[in-house]
Amino acid sequence: MTQSTQYKLLSVKFTDAIALVTLTRPAKRNAINLDLVGELNHCFGSMPDTVKAIILHGEGDHFCAGLDLSEVREHTVPQSVMHSRMWHEAFEKIQFGRAPVIAVLHGAVVGGGLELASATHIRVAENTAFYALPEGKRGLFVGGGGSVRISRLIGVNRMSDLMLTGRVLSADEGQQVGISTYLTEPGEGLKKAMELAQGIATNAAMTNYGVMHMLPRIADQTIQDGMATESLMAAVAQTDPATQRLLAEFLDQKKNKVQRS
């Protein structure tokens, strides 16, 4: 069964355990303004417990062309800080929310759009996608968490190159440096994302939680602290009733063994 929720700048559709969240500002290449930040914050912060996987998509020819610059032209320092913190709050709810998020990238994935994509857990790129961080050429600095998330995806040196030179990466280059995890033909990204979401939705909830919430935190810890946290998460995950069912299915040979693709 499919249900939908309509925001001003977002469309949200629910099909069984999967939510499709679409940016609906195509005339502005889905550029992010304060209204859209607020809607993303509310949407991901109030996602129903029944949702087990989320797909994030952009309407039209582009995923997201970044910050709506018309809103920040006259900002004071305090206003700019609060503006950045609003983005942080919204994107935290994407990265550390209730369900894994798969982004479908096409066309422009630029500036704040790349920051938004980096807050998701899996990125499927169509080969029309292109990536840039033009902040350096606009007299700006990233403010949506990109200095933390994007630098970890592609490395500080490569991020510095994008910001200092205005370099634009193609979809193939983005795949090579680790921005995307899957690459498809034009128009095939949503289909691939749905296929992935359907599989993720059948995972044990505590395993998905561990991947979303604990892996990034373990990466920030010392080796010994990370090992201790890992052992605790492994023990908690095994208590999930879904884990017991999945293990039983495997041991009873109802689930296929891992094979080479």
Residue pairs with C-beta under 8 A, 6 or more apart in sequence:
1 15
1 16
2 13
2 14
2 15
3 13
3 14
4 11
4 12
4 13
4 14
5 11
5 12
5 13
5 14
5 43
6 12
7 39
7 42
7 43
8 35
8 39
9 23
9 24
9 25
9 33
9 35
9 36
9 39
10 21
10 22
10 23
10 24
10 36
10 39
10 40
10 43
11 20
11 21
11 22
11 24
11 59
12 19
12 20
12 21
12 22
12 43
13 19
13 20
13 22
14 20
14 48
14 50
14 51
16 201
17 50
17 51
17 52
17 53
17 201
18 51
18 52
18 53
18 54
18 55
18 194
18 197
18 198
18 201
19 47
19 51
19 53
19 54
19 55
19 99
20 54
20 55
20 57
21 43
21 44
21 54
21 55
21 56
21 57
22 56
22 57
22 58
22 59
23 30
23 36
23 56
23 57
23 58
23 59
23 63
23 64
24 30
24 59
25 31
25 36
25 59
26 58
26 59
26 60
26 61
26 62
27 60
28 65
28 68
29 60
29 61
29 62
29 64
29 65
29 107
29 108
30 58
30 59
30 60
30 62
30 63
30 64
30 65
30 113
31 64
31 65
31 66
31 67
31 68
31 112
32 64
32 66
32 67
32 68
32 87
32 112
32 113
32 116
32 144
33 68
33 71
34 71
34 83
34 86
37 86
37 87
37 90
38 86
38 90
40 90
40 91
40 93
40 94
41 86
41 89
41 90
41 93
44 54
44 90
44 93
44 94
44 97
44 101
45 93
45 97
47 54
47 97
47 98
47 99
49 98
51 98
51 99
52 99
52 200
52 201
52 202
52 203
52 205
52 208
53 99
53 100
53 101
53 102
53 196
53 197
53 198
53 200
53 201
54 97
54 99
54 100
54 101
54 102
54 197
55 101
55 102
55 103
55 104
55 190
55 193
55 194
55 197
56 94
56 101
56 102
56 103
56 104
56 116
56 120
57 63
57 103
57 104
57 190
57 193
58 64
58 104
58 106
58 107
60 107
61 106
61 107
61 128
62 106
62 107
62 108
62 109
62 113
63 103
63 104
63 105
63 106
63 107
63 108
63 109
63 113
63 117
63 129
64 108
64 109
64 110
64 112
64 113
64 116
64 117
65 108
65 110
65 111
65 113
66 108
66 110
66 111
66 112
66 113
66 114
66 115
66 134
67 111
67 112
67 140
67 143
67 144
69 138
71 83
72 80
72 83
72 140
75 83
80 143
83 143
84 143
84 144
87 112
87 115
87 143
87 144
87 145
88 144
88 145
91 115
91 116
91 119
91 144
91 145
92 119
92 145
94 101
94 116
94 119
94 120
95 101
95 119
95 120
95 121
95 149
95 212
95 216
96 212
96 213
97 212
99 208
100 121
100 122
100 200
100 208
100 211
100 212
101 119
101 120
101 121
101 122
102 120
102 121
102 122
102 123
102 124
102 193
102 196
102 197
102 200
103 116
103 117
103 120
103 122
103 123
103 124
103 193
104 124
104 126
104 189
104 190
104 192
104 193
105 117
105 123
105 124
105 125
105 126
105 129
105 171
105 174
105 179
105 180
105 189
106 125
106 126
106 128
106 129
106 186
106 189
107 128
107 129
107 130
108 130
108 132
109 117
109 125
109 129
109 130
109 131
109 174
109 179
110 130
110 131
110 132
110 133
110 134
111 132
111 133
111 134
111 135
111 142
112 142
112 143
112 144
112 146
114 131
114 132
114 133
114 146
114 150
114 179
115 142
115 144
115 145
115 146
115 149
115 150
116 144
117 123
117 179
118 145
118 146
118 149
118 150
118 153
118 179
119 145
119 149
121 211
121 212
122 181
122 182
122 193
122 196
123 179
123 180
123 181
123 182
124 180
124 181
124 182
124 183
124 184
124 189
124 192
124 193
124 196
125 171
125 174
125 175
125 179
125 180
125 182
125 183
125 184
125 189
126 171
126 183
126 184
126 185
126 186
126 187
126 188
126 189
127 171
127 172
127 183
127 184
127 185
127 186
128 171
128 186
129 171
129 174
129 180
130 168
130 169
130 170
130 171
130 174
131 162
131 168
131 169
131 173
131 174
131 179
132 162
132 166
132 167
132 168
132 169
133 142
133 146
133 150
133 159
133 162
133 163
134 166
135 141
135 142
135 163
136 163
136 164
136 165
136 166
137 166
141 147
142 150
142 163
146 159
147 159
150 159
151 159
152 219
153 177
153 178
153 179
154 177
154 178
154 179
155 177
158 177
161 167
162 169
169 177
169 179
171 180
171 183
172 183
174 180
175 183
182 192
182 196
184 191
184 192
200 208
203 242
204 237
204 240
204 242
204 243
204 246
205 240
205 242
206 236
206 237
206 239
206 240
206 242
206 243
207 237
207 240
207 243
210 233
210 236
210 237
214 229
214 230
214 233
217 229
218 226
218 229
218 230
219 226
221 229
237 243
246 255
249 255
